[in-house]
Amino acid sequence: MTHPIVERILSGQVAPNVKLAAARGALPIPREDLIELWVQLRTDGDGEVRLSCKESLAAVAESEWVDLLPGHEFAPPVLDFAIRVLGKNPKILQAALLNPGSPHASVAWLAAQVP
C-alpha cells in the first residue's frame, strides 16, 4: 500500500514545493515509498522535479535495491524500472525478478533482449 502522502503527490493534490521536497527525499516517509515516488516522477512536467528524482534514484545504493526489490510490494512501474533501466546490474536484475509482482511485460521484454 502506497503512503498517503505519495498518493496525494501523484494525484497533484500538493503544492509544488512539497512535490519538489519529495523528489529530493526531504519528506519523512519510508524509503520504499520515496523510491516509488521517484520512479513515477522522473518524467514529471517540472524539470527540477525530474532532475531531483533522477539524482535521488542514482543515489540509491546497489545493496539497498538488492534488499528492497525481492520482498516489497512495489507498484509495477518500479519493478519495470528496475528490470529495464537498472537491470544492467545483474544483482539488481536478479532482485527484481525475485519479486512476485514483476510485470509479465517487463520479463518478456527482458527475455527478448537475451541472445
N, C-alpha and C positions, 0 to 999 in steps of 0.2 A: 504494500500500500504506500502510495506516494505521500510525502509530508504535505500537510495543508498549505504551508507557505509556497511550496513548489507548485502545487496546483493553482494557487492564486496568481503566481508569476506567469505560468504558462497560459493561463486564461486571460492575461492582460489586466488583471484587477489590482495591480500595484503601481505605485509611482515609478517613473523611470530610474530614479536614484536607488530604489530598492532592488530593481532588476539588475542594475549595474553592481550593486554591493554583492548580490548573489553570484554574479558572474565572476567576481573577484574572490569569492569564497569567504566573504565577511559576514555571513549570517550564521546564527547559532543553530544550525540544523545538521543532522547526521551526514557524514561524509558520503555515504551511498546516495543520499538524496541530492547532494550537491553535484556529484558526478552525473547523475541522471539529468539534472537541470543543465549542466554544462554541455552535455551531448546535444540536448534538444535546442539550446540557444546558440549553438555555434554557427547557425545560419540565420540568426536574428537580423531584422532590418536595421538595427542600430549597430554601426561599425565598431563602436567602443565596446559594446556588449559582446559582439562576435569575437573581437580580438582578446578580450579578457577571458572568455570561455576557452578559447584555443590555448591561451597561456596557462590557464588553470588545469586543463586536461594534460598539457605537456608536463606539468609539474607532478602529476600522479606517478608515483614510483612503480616500477615493474612489480615489485613484491606486493604492493597494495592491490594492483589489478589481479594478481595471481591469488591473493587471499579472498578478494571480494567476488570475483566473477562466478566461481562454481556454485556458490550457495545462496547468493542474494537474488531476490525476485525483481530483477531489473526489468524495465519496460523493454519491449522488443527493439526499439531504436538503439538502446545502449549496447545490447548484445550484438546487433548488426554492426555497429561502430567498432566494437571490439574485434569482430571477425574480419571485416573488410578493411579497416584502417589500421588497427593495432595488431592484426593477425600476422604481420610480417615478423613479429616476435613470436617464436614458437611456444614459449612458456605462456604468454598471454592468450595465444590462439587455443592452446590446449585447455586453459582455464575456462575460456568462453564456451568451448564445445562441451565441457562437462556440465554446463548449466542446462537443466531440462527445458528451460524456456527459450533456448536459442532458436530463432526463427528458421523454419524449413527453407525459406527462400535464401537466407544467408548461407546455410550449409550447402545448398545446391549450387550457389554461386561459387563457394569455395571449391567444391568438387570439380567444377568446370575449369578452375584455374590450375589444377594439378595435371601435369603431363601424364 
